[in-house]
Amino acid sequence: MTTEPGFLDGNAAAGDLESLFGADMTMASGRCQGCGLRMRLAEAHAYLGGPGTVLRCPGCEDVLLRMVRSPGDLWLDASGLDYLRLPVAAG
C-alpha cells in the first residue's frame, strides 16, 4: 500500500510566489533557520490545502515560509529562513 506524502514540491507554490515577488522564485535559495539545510525553494515541501501557502524544510519539516491572501492584503512570513537569495540575470 502506497501512501501519499500530503505535500507537493515547492514548484507548486511558484505562481503565488511569482505574484508576490514578480519573478520566478523556484530557483531562489535559502537556508532553514531550524536545521541549517540550504535548498532551492523548488525543493521545499509545499502545503496548499489550507487558507494559504506553507513551505516546509525538506530536512526537518520546520516552516520556512507562509503566505496568505485576504480580500485586501497579502501576508508573508518568511521567518523560518535565515536568508532568501534570488539569482539575478546577467545584464
All heavy atoms as an XYZ file, in Angstrom:
658
protein
N       0.842     -1.178      0.000
C       0.000      0.000      0.000
C       0.888      1.242      0.000
O       1.776      1.385      0.825
C      -0.887     -0.021      1.236
C      -1.807      1.163      1.310
S      -3.164      0.853      2.439
C      -2.645      1.783      3.843
N       0.634      2.155     -0.932
C       1.400      3.385     -1.040
C       0.593      4.526     -0.426
O      -0.597      4.664     -0.683
C       1.687      3.716     -2.520
O       2.358      2.600     -3.100
C       2.528      4.947     -2.645
N       1.253      5.334      0.384
C       0.561      6.489      0.956
C       1.069      7.753      0.289
O       2.238      7.870     -0.059
C       0.800      6.585      2.477
O       2.206      6.698      2.708
C       0.254      5.369      3.192
N       0.186      8.680      0.091
C       0.538      9.979     -0.474
C       1.249     10.795      0.587
O       0.882     10.755      1.763
C      -0.727     10.714     -0.939
C      -1.443     10.026     -2.082
C      -0.656     10.038     -3.371
O      -0.039     11.060     -3.689
O      -0.655      8.995     -4.056
N       2.257     11.600      0.209
C       3.007     12.351      1.210
C       2.233     13.511      1.820
O       2.597     13.984      2.880
C       4.230     12.842      0.429
C       3.792     12.874     -0.993
C       2.796     11.749     -1.121
N       1.186     14.014      1.176
C       0.426     15.130      1.731
C       0.983     16.495      1.362
O       0.450     17.515      1.752
N       2.057     16.509      0.602
C       2.644     17.773      0.164
C       3.098     17.642     -1.279
O       3.217     16.541     -1.810
C       3.823     18.180      1.052
C       4.960     17.189      1.068
C       5.924     17.187      0.069
C       5.051     16.254      2.077
C       6.958     16.261      0.075
C       6.088     15.333      2.098
C       7.045     15.333      1.096
N       3.341     18.782     -1.891
C       3.896     18.842     -3.243
C       5.295     19.442     -3.134
O       5.670     19.940     -2.074
C       3.016     19.723     -4.128
C       1.561     19.280     -4.251
C       0.729     20.367     -4.925
C       1.462     17.971     -5.023
N       6.044     19.445     -4.230
C       7.327     20.142     -4.148
C       7.081     21.644     -4.286
O       5.981     22.091     -4.622
C       8.347     19.595     -5.150
C       8.035     19.904     -6.607
O       7.405     20.936     -6.908
O       8.453     19.115     -7.461
N       8.085     22.412     -3.996
C       7.953     23.870     -3.968
C       7.526     24.489     -5.277
O       7.042     25.633     -5.301
N       7.677     23.765     -6.387
C       7.219     24.284     -7.673
C       5.720     24.574     -7.664
O       5.245     25.426     -8.400
C       7.546     23.300     -8.801
C       9.029     23.234     -9.082
O       9.676     24.253     -9.281
N       9.562     22.035     -9.076
N       4.974     23.872     -6.822
C       3.528     24.071     -6.748
C       3.173     25.461     -6.235
O       2.076     25.956     -6.486
C       2.901     23.008     -5.849
N       4.086     26.090     -5.537
C       3.845     27.435     -5.000
C       4.404     28.531     -5.908
O       4.343     29.711     -5.571
C       4.466     27.558     -3.612
N       4.930     28.156     -7.073
C       5.604     29.109     -7.961
C       4.710     30.282     -8.359
O       5.148     31.432     -8.354
C       6.125     28.394     -9.203
N       3.465     30.008     -8.699
C       2.560     31.075     -9.134
C       2.297     32.105     -8.041
O       2.351     33.311     -8.284
N       2.011     31.625     -6.832
C       1.767     32.539     -5.712
C       3.001     33.366     -5.395
O       2.917     34.569     -5.149
C       1.349     31.766     -4.456
C      -0.066     31.224     -4.549
O      -0.861     31.750     -5.354
O      -0.385     30.277     -3.808
N       4.162     32.721     -5.400
C       5.401     33.441     -5.088
C       5.757     34.437     -6.187
O       6.204     35.553     -5.903
C       6.544     32.458     -4.878
C       6.424     31.585     -3.633
C       7.471     30.488     -3.644
C       6.531     32.426     -2.369
N       5.520     34.066     -7.446
C       5.800     34.994     -8.541
C       4.883     36.208     -8.487
O       5.309     37.327     -8.768
C       5.677     34.300     -9.894
C       6.094     35.192    -11.046
C       6.203     34.460    -12.373
O       6.101     33.226    -12.401
O       6.389     35.148    -13.386
N       3.636     36.012     -8.080
C       2.725     37.158     -7.976
C       3.188     38.130     -6.896
O       2.960     39.334     -6.989
C       1.290     36.698     -7.710
O       1.147     36.206     -6.400
N       3.861     37.631     -5.885
C       4.367     38.485     -4.808
C       5.693     39.138     -5.182
O       5.861     40.347     -5.038
C       4.546     37.662     -3.527
C       5.193     38.371     -2.348
C       4.320     39.525     -1.883
C       5.438     37.400     -1.216
N       6.642     38.357     -5.688
C       7.987     38.858     -5.948
C       8.194     39.371     -7.370
O       9.192     40.029     -7.650
C       9.023     37.768     -5.652
C       9.165     37.473     -4.185
C       8.506     36.403     -3.613
C       9.954     38.277     -3.373
C       8.641     36.123     -2.254
C      10.093     38.009     -2.024
C       9.435     36.929     -1.459
N       7.292     39.026     -8.287
C       7.422     39.481     -9.663
C       8.513     38.761    -10.440
O       8.983     39.269    -11.453
N       8.936     37.613     -9.957
C       9.990     36.840    -10.614
C       9.764     35.362    -10.317
O       9.091     35.016     -9.354
C      11.361     37.270    -10.104
N      10.370     34.509    -11.143
C      10.318     33.068    -10.910
C      11.125     32.759     -9.657
O      12.331     32.973     -9.619
C      10.885     32.322    -12.107
C      10.916     30.817    -11.916
O      10.298     30.307    -10.948
O      11.557     30.142    -12.733
N      10.459     32.275     -8.624
C      11.117     32.026     -7.344
C      11.557     30.582     -7.159
O      12.136     30.253     -6.136
C      10.171     32.416     -6.200
C       9.830     33.890     -6.171
S      11.280     34.911     -5.884
C      11.650     34.479     -4.193
N      11.334     29.721     -8.142
C      11.712     28.328     -7.963
C      13.221     28.149     -7.880
O      13.707     27.193     -7.286
C      11.137     27.435     -9.084
O      11.580     27.932    -10.346
C       9.621     27.413     -9.031
N      13.982     29.048     -8.461
C      15.444     28.971     -8.399
C      16.013     29.783     -7.237
O      17.217     29.751     -6.996
C      16.068     29.432     -9.715
C      15.714     28.517    -10.886
S      16.112     26.770    -10.600
C      17.874     26.823    -10.681
N      15.169     30.493     -6.522
C      15.633     31.208     -5.328
C      16.068     30.175     -4.298
O      15.535     29.065     -4.240
C      14.512     32.081     -4.770
N      17.044     30.521     -3.501
C      17.521     29.581     -2.494
C      17.496     30.226     -1.122
O      17.428     31.448     -0.990
C      18.940     29.107     -2.829
O      19.826     30.201     -2.891
N      17.533     29.392     -0.121
C      17.522     29.879      1.249
C      18.117     28.841      2.177
O      18.487     27.746      1.759
N      18.212     29.204      3.444
C      18.725     28.287      4.460
C      17.719     28.207      5.593
O      17.257     29.229      6.120
C      20.071     28.770      4.991
C      20.664     27.816      6.030
C      22.061     28.181      6.439
N      22.069     29.509      7.023
C      23.120     30.335      6.974
N      24.231     29.961      6.375
N      23.053     31.516      7.532
N      17.384     26.989      5.968
C      16.441     26.749      7.055
C      17.033     27.234      8.369
O      18.166     26.888      8.728
C      16.132     25.247      7.145
S      15.077     24.794      8.537
N      16.268     28.012      9.075
C      16.715     28.509     10.378
C      16.764     27.385     11.408
O      17.531     27.433     12.351
C      15.774     29.616     10.850
C      16.353     30.486     11.921
C      15.490     31.701     12.155
O      14.321     31.558     12.526
N      16.042     32.870     11.926
N      15.972     26.346     11.216
C      15.920     25.241     12.170
C      17.108     24.302     12.095
O      17.788     24.058     13.084
N      17.392     23.784     10.883
C      18.445     22.766     10.758
C      19.640     23.217      9.932
O      20.627     22.498      9.846
C      17.868     21.478     10.178
S      17.394     21.569      8.434
N      19.550     24.379      9.296
C      20.667     24.887      8.507
C      20.757     24.350      7.089
O      21.684     24.686      6.359
N      19.788     23.524      6.675
C      19.799     22.982      5.324
C      19.646     24.107      4.304
O      18.771     24.961      4.437
C      18.662     21.965      5.147
C      18.549     21.312      3.773
C      19.732     20.391      3.515
C      17.236     20.550      3.658
N      20.499     24.094      3.303
C      20.392     25.051      2.192
C      19.673     24.351      1.052
O      20.011     23.214      0.700
C      21.778     25.498      1.744
C      22.480     26.278      2.806
C      23.865     26.648      2.378
N      24.520     27.305      3.503
C      25.787     27.554      3.564
N      26.585     27.213      2.577
N      26.301     28.157      4.618
N      18.698     25.025      0.453
C      17.923     24.421     -0.621
C      17.338     25.497     -1.518
O      17.258     26.654     -1.130
C      16.800     23.540     -0.064
C      15.495     24.223      0.157
S      14.862     24.795      1.752
C      15.960     24.565      3.002
N      16.920     25.064     -2.708
C      16.125     25.934     -3.573
C      14.677     25.825     -3.091
O      14.267     24.783     -2.583
C      16.235     25.476     -5.016
C      17.577     25.819     -5.634
C      17.562     25.559     -7.127
N      18.656     26.164     -7.822
C      19.931     25.797     -7.722
N      20.264     24.831     -6.900
N      20.868     26.405     -8.422
N      13.916     26.888     -3.278
C      12.511     26.840     -2.854
C      11.753     25.735     -3.576
O      10.801     25.184     -3.026
C      11.836     28.195     -3.061
C      12.296     29.312     -2.141
C      11.450     30.561     -2.370
C      12.255     28.915     -0.683
N      12.179     25.391     -4.777
C      11.531     24.303     -5.512
C      11.662     22.967     -4.779
O      10.862     22.063     -4.996
C      12.127     24.186     -6.915
N      12.648     22.826     -3.902
C      12.859     21.583     -3.163
C      12.058     21.524     -1.859
O      11.962     20.468     -1.237
C      14.340     21.421     -2.832
C      15.222     21.319     -4.058
C      16.694     21.374     -3.707
O      17.176     22.452     -3.321
O      17.342     20.312     -3.815
N      11.519     22.655     -1.447
C      10.751     22.694     -0.200
C       9.474     21.871     -0.351
O       9.026     21.582     -1.457
C      10.412     24.142      0.162
N       8.885     21.489      0.755
C       7.605     20.780      0.759
C       6.504     21.831      0.818
O       6.455     22.622      1.757
C       7.505     19.839      1.952
C       8.497     18.722      1.909
N       8.699     17.878      2.972
C       9.340     18.293      0.923
C       9.615     16.979      2.644
N      10.022     17.213      1.416
N       5.641     21.841     -0.177
C       4.578     22.839     -0.291
C       3.248     22.249      0.154
O       2.855     21.171     -0.298
C       4.474     23.336     -1.730
N       2.591     22.959      1.038
C       1.249     22.600      1.516
C       0.312     23.711      1.069
O       0.469     24.865      1.469
C       1.238     22.453      3.035
C       2.091     21.310      3.519
C       3.460     21.468      3.710
C       1.528     20.061      3.761
C       4.246     20.402      4.139
C       2.312     18.989      4.187
C       3.669     19.175      4.385
O       4.447     18.130      4.800
N      -0.653     23.354      0.208
C      -1.527     24.357     -0.402
C      -2.981     24.192     -0.003
O      -3.825     24.963     -0.428
C      -1.414     24.277     -1.934
C      -0.004     24.305     -2.518
C      -0.049     24.118     -4.018
C       0.701     25.592     -2.164
N      -3.320     23.228      0.806
C      -4.709     22.904      1.101
C      -5.387     23.785      2.129
O      -6.596     23.749      2.268
N      -4.651     24.596      2.845
C      -5.243     25.434      3.893
C      -5.627     26.795      3.360
O      -5.800     26.987      2.161
N      -5.727     27.748      4.248
C      -6.118     29.086      3.829
C      -5.000     29.840      3.113
O      -5.202     30.937      2.631
C      -6.468     29.785      5.143
C      -5.704     29.046      6.181
C      -5.604     27.622      5.689
N      -3.823     29.253      3.012
C      -2.705     29.903      2.349
C      -1.702     28.872      1.873
O      -1.997     27.682      1.767
N      -0.500     29.347      1.601
C       0.594     28.500      1.141
C       1.629     28.383      2.245
O       2.016     29.387      2.839
C       1.246     29.128     -0.107
O       0.265     29.218     -1.137
C       2.417     28.309     -0.594
N       2.068     27.162      2.522
C       3.108     26.924      3.523
C       4.216     26.128      2.866
O       3.951     25.108      2.234
C       2.559     26.150      4.749
C       3.675     25.807      5.719
C       1.469     26.948      5.445
N       5.457     26.603      2.998
C       6.621     25.852      2.554
C       7.367     25.360      3.782
O       7.650     26.136      4.693
C       7.552     26.712      1.699
C       7.002     27.194      0.359
C       8.071     27.977     -0.393
C       6.510     26.033     -0.484
N       7.677     24.065      3.804
C       8.401     23.447      4.921
C       9.742     22.912      4.442
O       9.890     22.518      3.287
C       7.582     22.300      5.528
C       6.366     22.776      6.292
C       5.660     21.603      6.980
N       4.616     22.052      7.848
C       4.766     22.324      9.132
N       5.945     22.167      9.712
N       3.753     22.734      9.865
N      10.690     22.871      5.343
C      12.024     22.370      5.066
C      11.958     20.877      4.738
O      11.334     20.112      5.488
C      12.925     22.601      6.280
S      14.580     21.904      6.103
N      12.602     20.430      3.655
C      12.608     19.010      3.346
C      13.494     18.206      4.301
O      13.408     16.982      4.345
C      13.150     18.945      1.917
C      13.938     20.199      1.753
C      13.278     21.225      2.631
N      14.309     18.877      5.091
C      15.180     18.185      6.030
C      14.546     17.953      7.384
O      14.499     16.831      7.883
N      14.009     19.029      7.977
C      13.482     18.922      9.343
C      11.981     19.205      9.450
O      11.410     19.085     10.520
C      14.255     19.860     10.278
S      13.938     21.622      9.996
N      11.349     19.607      8.347
C       9.917     19.920      8.287
C       9.520     21.192      9.037
O       8.334     21.458      9.220
C       9.055     18.736      8.751
C       8.944     17.634      7.727
C       8.250     18.036      6.431
O       7.218     18.736      6.462
O       8.763     17.662      5.366
N      10.477     22.008      9.488
C      10.127     23.309     10.070
C       9.494     24.186      8.993
O       9.801     24.051      7.808
C      11.372     24.026     10.618
C      11.760     23.566     12.005
O      11.106     22.652     12.548
O      12.727     24.124     12.549
N       8.641     25.108      9.400
C       8.017     26.039      8.463
C       9.061     27.056      8.015
O       9.714     27.699      8.837
C       6.804     26.748      9.111
C       6.277     27.838      8.187
C       5.707     25.752      9.438
N       9.219     27.190      6.700
C      10.137     28.168      6.123
C       9.417     29.460      5.791
O       9.909     30.548      6.058
C      10.755     27.619      4.833
C      11.558     26.333      4.936
C      11.897     25.815      3.544
C      12.815     26.568      5.764
N       8.234     29.328      5.192
C       7.532     30.487      4.650
C       6.034     30.231      4.686
O       5.594     29.114      4.414
C       8.006     30.671      3.199
C       7.467     31.807      2.374
C       8.572     32.324      1.464
C       6.287     31.378      1.553
N       5.284     31.278      5.021
C       3.812     31.233      4.981
C       3.340     32.433      4.179
O       3.852     33.537      4.362
C       3.219     31.346      6.378
C       3.416     30.159      7.249
C       2.796     30.431      8.612
N       3.797     31.015      9.479
C       4.301     30.417     10.546
N       3.872     29.246     10.902
N       5.218     30.995     11.270
N       2.352     32.202      3.331
C       1.770     33.282      2.543
C       0.261     33.095      2.512
O      -0.229     32.010      2.188
C       2.336     33.261      1.127
C       1.948     34.467      0.325
S       2.857     34.612     -1.221
C       2.048     33.372     -2.187
N      -0.456     34.151      2.877
C      -1.920     34.101      2.935
C      -2.479     35.342      2.263
O      -2.013     36.461      2.511
C      -2.420     34.029      4.402
C      -3.943     34.053      4.451
C      -1.881     32.799      5.099
N      -3.485     35.140      1.427
C      -4.191     36.258      0.791
C      -5.514     36.475      1.518
O      -6.233     35.539      1.794
C      -4.522     35.945     -0.666
C      -3.350     35.922     -1.564
C      -3.805     35.646     -3.008
N      -2.669     35.488     -3.861
C      -2.023     36.487     -4.440
N      -2.441     37.722     -4.257
N      -0.984     36.261     -5.194
N      -5.801     37.737      1.797
C      -7.120     38.125      2.285
C      -7.716     39.018      1.202
O      -7.019     39.365      0.249
C      -7.013     38.850      3.635
O      -6.409     40.109      3.477
N      -8.970     39.435      1.326
C      -9.547     40.265      0.266
C      -8.751     41.538     -0.036
O      -8.687     41.969     -1.177
C     -10.942     40.606      0.800
C     -11.275     39.449      1.678
C      -9.980     39.050      2.323
N      -8.091     42.100      0.960
C      -7.378     43.347      0.707
C      -5.879     43.304      0.924
O      -5.188     44.297      0.710
N      -5.349     42.155      1.328
C      -3.933     42.103      1.687
C      -3.300     40.778      1.294
O      -3.976     39.779      1.093
C      -3.748     42.267      3.203
C      -4.253     43.604      3.705
O      -3.689     44.635      3.306
O      -5.217     43.604      4.492
N      -1.983     40.800      1.254
C      -1.186     39.592      1.090
C      -0.216     39.566      2.258
O       0.540     40.506      2.479
C      -0.411     39.629     -0.228
C       0.495     38.447     -0.521
C      -0.321     37.164     -0.678
C       1.286     38.702     -1.781
N      -0.264     38.514      3.043
C       0.572     38.377      4.243
C       1.708     37.416      3.937
O       1.489     36.350      3.369
C      -0.257     37.821      5.397
C      -1.386     38.707      5.797
C      -2.593     38.833      5.183
C      -1.418     39.599      6.898
N      -3.373     39.736      5.836
C      -2.673     40.223      6.908
C      -0.505     39.923      7.908
C      -3.043     41.150      7.860
C      -0.863     40.852      8.862
C      -2.120     41.452      8.835
N       2.928     37.773      4.321
C       4.084     36.921      4.118
C       4.869     36.823      5.412
O       5.195     37.833      6.031
C       4.995     37.483      3.022
C       6.307     36.717      2.810
C       6.043     35.354      2.196
C       7.251     37.518      1.945
N       5.173     35.604      5.813
C       6.046     35.340      6.962
C       7.123     34.386      6.474
O       6.837     33.239      6.153
C       5.252     34.720      8.112
C       6.136     34.214      9.247
O       7.339     34.558      9.280
O       5.633     33.457     10.084
N       8.347     34.863      6.388
C       9.474     34.030      5.962
C      10.469     33.885      7.101
O      11.663     33.738      6.879
C      10.127     34.622      4.724
N       9.975     33.908      8.332
C      10.853     33.889      9.495
C      11.579     32.557      9.682
O      12.530     32.485     10.446
C      10.075     34.254     10.758
O       9.029     33.338     10.988
N      11.175     31.517      8.963
C      11.860     30.236      9.055
C      13.100     30.147      8.179
O      13.807     29.147      8.197
N      13.354     31.204      7.413
C      14.527     31.254      6.542
C      15.562     32.207      7.121
O      15.233     33.330      7.508
C      14.144     31.749      5.145
C      13.308     30.813      4.295
C      12.726     31.541      3.096
C      14.134     29.621      3.838
N      16.817     31.770      7.185
C      17.897     32.677      7.573
C      18.097     33.740      6.506
O      18.423     34.884      6.803
C      19.217     31.920      7.749
C      19.296     31.182      9.071
O      18.643     31.603     10.038
O      20.017     30.167      9.136
N      17.933     33.338      5.243
C      18.042     34.281      4.124
C      17.273     33.716      2.940
O      16.924     32.537      2.905
C      19.510     34.532      3.734
C      20.236     33.319      3.217
C      20.115     32.909      1.887
C      21.050     32.562      4.049
C      20.774     31.784      1.419
C      21.715     31.440      3.585
C      21.574     31.059      2.260
O      22.224     29.943      1.809
N      17.007     34.594      1.993
C      16.395     34.215      0.727
C      17.237     34.857     -0.367
O      17.395     36.079     -0.389
C      14.946     34.707      0.660
C      14.149     34.359     -0.577
C      14.020     32.847     -0.740
C      12.778     34.996     -0.515
N      17.834     34.050     -1.227
C      18.728     34.542     -2.275
C      18.081     34.326     -3.645
O      17.679     33.212     -3.971
C      20.055     33.799     -2.228
C      21.128     34.473     -3.089
C      22.364     33.631     -3.179
N      22.264     32.976     -4.475
C      22.654     31.751     -4.746
N      23.192     31.006     -3.837
N      22.515     31.238     -5.944
N      17.979     35.415     -4.416
C      17.390     35.352     -5.737
C      18.484     35.558     -6.775
O      19.200     36.567     -6.719
C      16.333     36.433     -5.910
C      15.134     36.288     -5.012
C      15.216     37.268     -3.880
C      13.900     36.479     -5.799
N      18.628     34.642     -7.735
C      19.605     34.848     -8.798
C      19.184     36.017     -9.675
O      18.005     36.204     -9.943
C      19.600     33.535     -9.568
C      18.446     32.753     -9.093
C      17.917     33.383     -7.851
N      20.151     36.806    -10.094
C      19.896     37.964    -10.948
C      20.436     37.644    -12.327
O      21.571     37.176    -12.468
C      20.581     39.226    -10.385
C      20.375     40.401    -11.291
C      20.082     39.515     -8.979
N      19.621     37.916    -13.340
C      20.051     37.673    -14.711
C      21.202     38.610    -15.065
O      21.193     39.789    -14.689
C      18.883     37.883    -15.664
N      22.173     38.067    -15.765
C      23.303     38.899    -16.214
C      22.796     39.952    -17.188
O      21.946     39.670    -18.033
C      24.360     38.020    -16.863
N      23.286     41.116    -17.044
C      22.755     42.142    -17.938
C      23.680     43.211    -18.067
O      24.024     44.091    -18.537
